[in-house]
Amino acid sequence: MIDPRVLLAALALSTATGCTYSIHQVHTTDYLTEVPRGRSREISAEATQDVILYLTTSTAYVDQAYERLLAQCPNGEIVGIHGRHSTAHSFLSFTNKLVLHGLCVE
């Protein structure tokens, strides 16, 4: 027979160290009705923000992802931007993540 204290300790440990994941927002911008063949390509960028005990030193992760996306299409227009903001939760910490996808039309 399993000691109830051991079972309770195992349950508490698994609950305290459990992880969850949530998607907060998914957003899509405008698309061109006709994309010139051979003059467009898919691009993507991402950035993360680590938060421990609700404290962080990085607050510009959204700007970083956007700048990385712009850098991949310096001479064109980015259309159809698809952005996904999500969070991965851990014990006393979490990580915010922004992933951007787009179409670079040159």
C-alpha positions as a LaTeX table, in Angstrom:
\begin{tabular}{lrrr}
\hline
Residue & $x$ (\AA) & $y$ (\AA) & $z$ (\AA) \\
\hline
Met1 & 0.00 & 0.00 & 0.00 \\
Ile2 & 1.28 & 3.46 & $-0.90$ \\
Asp3 & 1.70 & 5.86 & 1.97 \\
Pro4 & $-0.80$ & 8.76 & 1.54 \\
Arg5 & 1.92 & 11.27 & 2.40 \\
Val6 & 4.08 & 10.04 & $-0.47$ \\
Leu7 & 1.10 & 10.22 & $-2.84$ \\
Leu8 & 0.27 & 13.74 & $-1.65$ \\
Ala9 & 3.90 & 14.85 & $-2.03$ \\
Ala10 & 4.07 & 13.44 & $-5.57$ \\
Leu11 & 0.82 & 15.18 & $-6.49$ \\
Ala12 & 2.02 & 18.51 & $-5.06$ \\
Leu13 & 5.36 & 18.21 & $-6.86$ \\
Ser14 & 3.75 & 17.44 & $-10.21$ \\
Thr15 & 1.31 & 20.33 & $-9.80$ \\
Ala16 & 4.00 & 22.84 & $-8.78$ \\
Thr17 & 6.30 & 21.97 & $-11.67$ \\
Gly18 & 3.64 & 21.58 & $-14.36$ \\
Cys19 & 3.83 & 23.67 & $-17.48$ \\
Thr20 & 1.10 & 25.23 & $-19.57$ \\
Tyr21 & 1.00 & 26.97 & $-22.91$ \\
Ser22 & $-1.46$ & 29.54 & $-24.18$ \\
Ile23 & $-1.95$ & 31.48 & $-27.40$ \\
His24 & $-3.16$ & 35.00 & $-26.69$ \\
Gln25 & $-3.62$ & 36.56 & $-30.11$ \\
Val26 & $-3.42$ & 35.65 & $-33.76$ \\
His27 & $-3.61$ & 38.58 & $-36.14$ \\
Thr28 & $-3.45$ & 38.83 & $-39.93$ \\
Thr29 & $-3.03$ & 41.99 & $-42.01$ \\
Asp30 & $-4.09$ & 42.68 & $-45.58$ \\
Tyr31 & $-3.16$ & 40.51 & $-48.54$ \\
Leu32 & $-2.67$ & 41.45 & $-52.16$ \\
Thr33 & $-5.32$ & 40.04 & $-54.47$ \\
Glu34 & $-2.65$ & 39.24 & $-57.07$ \\
Val35 & 0.92 & 38.48 & $-56.05$ \\
Pro36 & 3.48 & 38.80 & $-58.86$ \\
Arg37 & 4.87 & 35.34 & $-59.61$ \\
Gly38 & 8.59 & 35.01 & $-58.94$ \\
Arg39 & 8.79 & 38.39 & $-57.21$ \\
Ser40 & 7.57 & 37.30 & $-53.77$ \\
Arg41 & 8.93 & 35.11 & $-51.01$ \\
Glu42 & 7.89 & 34.09 & $-47.53$ \\
Ile43 & 9.75 & 35.59 & $-44.58$ \\
Ser44 & 9.47 & 35.07 & $-40.83$ \\
Ala45 & 10.93 & 36.37 & $-37.59$ \\
Glu46 & 10.49 & 35.69 & $-33.91$ \\
Ala47 & 11.53 & 37.07 & $-30.54$ \\
Thr48 & 11.03 & 36.01 & $-26.94$ \\
Gln49 & 10.84 & 37.60 & $-23.52$ \\
Asp50 & 11.82 & 35.62 & $-20.41$ \\
Val51 & 10.00 & 36.59 & $-17.21$ \\
Ile52 & 10.96 & 35.30 & $-13.76$ \\
Leu53 & 8.74 & 36.14 & $-10.78$ \\
Tyr54 & 6.99 & 38.72 & $-13.01$ \\
Leu55 & 10.28 & 40.62 & $-13.48$ \\
Thr56 & 12.04 & 41.09 & $-16.81$ \\
Thr57 & 14.81 & 43.15 & $-18.33$ \\
Ser58 & 13.64 & 42.74 & $-21.93$ \\
Thr59 & 10.57 & 44.75 & $-22.87$ \\
Ala60 & 11.29 & 45.41 & $-26.56$ \\
Tyr61 & 10.84 & 41.88 & $-27.90$ \\
Val62 & 7.93 & 42.91 & $-30.15$ \\
Asp63 & 10.04 & 45.66 & $-31.72$ \\
Gln64 & 12.91 & 43.18 & $-32.18$ \\
Ala65 & 10.70 & 40.71 & $-34.06$ \\
Tyr66 & 9.33 & 43.49 & $-36.28$ \\
Glu67 & 12.82 & 44.82 & $-37.06$ \\
Arg68 & 14.00 & 41.31 & $-37.94$ \\
Leu69 & 11.06 & 40.92 & $-40.32$ \\
Leu70 & 11.76 & 44.31 & $-41.96$ \\
Ala71 & 15.45 & 43.45 & $-42.38$ \\
Gln72 & 14.52 & 40.45 & $-44.55$ \\
Cys73 & 12.72 & 42.65 & $-47.10$ \\
Pro74 & 14.76 & 45.86 & $-47.46$ \\
Asn75 & 13.73 & 46.69 & $-51.05$ \\
Gly76 & 10.18 & 45.46 & $-51.11$ \\
Glu77 & 6.79 & 45.62 & $-49.47$ \\
Ile78 & 5.70 & 43.21 & $-46.75$ \\
Val79 & 2.08 & 42.09 & $-47.07$ \\
Gly80 & $-0.03$ & 39.48 & $-45.35$ \\
Ile81 & 1.72 & 39.70 & $-42.01$ \\
His82 & 0.52 & 36.96 & $-39.69$ \\
Gly83 & 1.45 & 37.41 & $-36.03$ \\
Arg84 & 1.05 & 34.97 & $-33.15$ \\
His85 & 1.61 & 35.99 & $-29.52$ \\
Ser86 & 1.88 & 33.11 & $-27.06$ \\
Thr87 & 3.16 & 32.29 & $-23.58$ \\
Ala88 & 4.81 & 29.18 & $-22.19$ \\
His89 & 4.38 & 28.94 & $-18.40$ \\
Ser90 & 6.83 & 27.20 & $-16.08$ \\
Phe91 & 7.31 & 27.14 & $-12.33$ \\
Leu92 & 7.55 & 30.81 & $-11.17$ \\
Ser93 & 8.47 & 31.94 & $-14.67$ \\
Phe94 & 7.13 & 32.21 & $-18.19$ \\
Thr95 & 8.29 & 33.04 & $-21.69$ \\
Asn96 & 6.38 & 35.35 & $-24.04$ \\
Lys97 & 6.93 & 34.62 & $-27.72$ \\
Leu98 & 6.00 & 36.57 & $-30.83$ \\
Val99 & 6.22 & 34.90 & $-34.25$ \\
Leu100 & 5.69 & 36.98 & $-37.41$ \\
His101 & 5.26 & 35.59 & $-40.93$ \\
Gly102 & 4.84 & 37.67 & $-44.04$ \\
Leu103 & 5.21 & 37.82 & $-47.78$ \\
Cys104 & 7.94 & 40.05 & $-49.23$ \\
Val105 & 6.93 & 41.42 & $-52.64$ \\
Glu106 & 9.82 & 43.02 & $-54.54$ \\
\hline
\end{tabular}
